[in-house]
Amino acid sequence: MRRLMGRITYALLLIWGAGLFSLLMGTPLAEADGGAPQLAYVVGTAQGVSVIDIAQRRVTSALSLGGQPRMALLSPDGSTLYVAQPALGRVAVIAAQNGKTFCTASLPGQPDLLALSVDSTVLYAAGQGDTSIRALNPATCALERSFETRRPVYGLAVAASTAANATPETPNQLWAVGDSALTVFDASGRLLGTVPVTGGPQYISIPTGGLTAYVTTRQGSVMAVDLHTRQVIRALLSGGQYGQMDYNAITGEIYVPDHQHNLLDVLTPITASTVVMPREPARQFTLSSPPQSVAITSDGQLGFVALASGQVLMLDIPGRSIITSINVTGVPRFIITGVYPPALATPAPAPSSAPAPSITLLPLIGLLVLVCAGLLGLFWLFWRRARK
């Protein structure tokens, strides 16, 4: 009987060890990349769209697109690019990997602006040559509805509802930039209100989950607008020529290209309830030529600035420094990165491609159970040996 119990104990210990090994080896790691791993897409280069491999720090491929593409967005999984081609009067949906066209939508007004709904089920397109915003099905390019602005459209952005009873399922709001005001629609196309902005509003950026919209003007200022009250909070910058902005999803900071002074201004986020307004800009990057567009990766580690000289600067955001310059040729107009580019934990010669492991709750519980079972088995074995 004792021999049988001993063999059972040894078998249990072997199973425990094997289970522990497989659990540790099989624990999933935090993924560094999404559907467009380690890639940045630069729109408006000589080839149409140049693709930068972030790890290699160079252009590795190009998507040949006509129609003078001006802007592109990525699907949530990074597999699809939505591209505005104003010279052809259309929006194209293409494969991010090889540029294969899935569908196109011919639209009036030379569309050069795009925005995706919060749930990514609607693609909005507009341009300065028309007074309507078109809502498209991003899978089929079919026209679903139109939003009449009565003014040329200079910018587009989408925000979640700020109502007191809003939920994650609440339909998003569409913010359109006109020549003198912002126009706000709900998902069905119903007009919610307008926000007069002095100086001629131009570009708009609304951080995900934020309470403030940031708007540049043609007269050279950057304004903060409260999403709930739809009123201008205050002017944050002035005296420059400001371009298309982006934001750091981790810190909420706003990155504003200044064409006039060859600068990238970094703004501290504010809301209508901010009591002591911070000094703006919080800091700046000095650039070698006018910046056309900026993109900050979703993990807040890397930044990319497209310059009029045909270069793209790669930034270390936490280190507040320029890592390298990448030649893309042409005059890049817009840049966007993949969903989860590799994190750059500390300033180093190359971005880190080995993210820290992340143990999920279920494997952790299993690990604790196996450890406890193993300890109990060892205790029983030693106790039996001591009695013998």
Secondary structure as UniProt FT lines:
FT   HELIX           2..26
FT   TURN            37..38
FT   STRAND          39..45
FT   TURN            46..47
FT   STRAND          48..53
FT   TURN            54..57
FT   STRAND          58..64
FT   STRAND          71..74
FT   TURN            76..77
FT   STRAND          80..85
FT   HELIX           86..88
FT   STRAND          90..95
FT   TURN            96..98
FT   STRAND          101..106
FT   STRAND          113..116
FT   TURN            118..119
FT   STRAND          123..126
FT   TURN            128..129
FT   STRAND          132..136
FT   TURN            138..140
FT   STRAND          143..148
FT   STRAND          155..159
FT   TURN            164..165
FT   TURN            168..169
FT   STRAND          173..177
FT   STRAND          181..185
FT   TURN            187..188
FT   STRAND          191..196
FT   TURN            198..199
FT   STRAND          201..205
FT   TURN            208..209
FT   STRAND          212..217
FT   TURN            218..219
FT   STRAND          221..226
FT   TURN            227..230
FT   STRAND          231..238
FT   STRAND          246..247
FT   TURN            249..251
FT   STRAND          254..258
FT   TURN            259..262
FT   STRAND          263..267
FT   TURN            272..273
FT   STRAND          283..286
FT   STRAND          291..296
FT   TURN            298..299
FT   STRAND          302..307
FT   TURN            308..309
FT   STRAND          311..316
FT   TURN            317..320
FT   STRAND          321..327
FT   STRAND          334..337
FT   HELIX           361..387
//
